Amino acid sequence: MSICPKNKTSRGRRDKRRANWKMSATSLVKCSKCGELMLPHRVCKACGSYNKREIVTVD
């Protein structure tokens, strides 16, 4: 048995299939210490804390 396409796939059908692949927006969470929006599981850039503990000193 051969696995070749019977008919040519049109550009519209091909591009409709490819249109579903897209990047999602990054999720942001509030810092538990200062309330600033930040990326989850990372040190807060505003206050330098992670998990309610100061990790980095911020000027």
C-alpha positions in Angstrom: 0.0 0.0 0.0 1.3 3.4 -0.9 0.8 6.4 1.4 0.9 9.2 -1.1 -1.8 11.9 -1.3 -4.7 11.3 -3.8 -5.2 15.0 -4.5 -3.3 18.3 -4.1 -3.9 20.1 -0.8 -5.0 23.7 -1.6 -3.1 26.6 0.0 -6.2 27.6 1.9 -6.7 24.2 3.5 -3.0 23.9 4.2 -2.8 27.4 5.9 -6.0 26.8 7.9 -4.3 23.8 9.4 -1.1 25.7 10.2 -3.0 28.7 11.7 -3.8 26.8 14.9 -0.2 26.8 16.0 0.5 30.1 17.9 2.2 31.3 21.0 0.2 31.9 24.2 0.5 35.0 26.3 2.8 34.7 29.3 1.0 34.1 32.6 1.7 36.7 35.3 1.1 36.4 39.0 1.2 38.9 41.8 4.2 39.0 44.1 3.3 37.8 47.5 5.4 40.5 49.2 5.0 43.7 47.1 2.0 42.8 44.8 3.9 43.6 41.6 3.2 41.4 38.6 5.9 38.9 37.9 6.6 35.6 36.1 5.7 32.6 38.3 8.5 30.6 40.1 11.0 33.4 39.6 12.5 36.2 41.8 10.5 39.4 41.8 12.3 42.1 39.9 10.7 44.9 42.0 11.5 43.7 45.5 14.0 40.8 44.9 11.9 38.3 46.9 10.9 34.7 46.2 8.4 32.7 48.3 8.1 35.7 50.8 11.9 35.7 51.4 14.3 38.3 50.2 16.8 36.6 47.8 18.3 39.6 46.0 18.9 43.1 47.3 17.3 45.6 45.0 18.4 49.3 44.9 
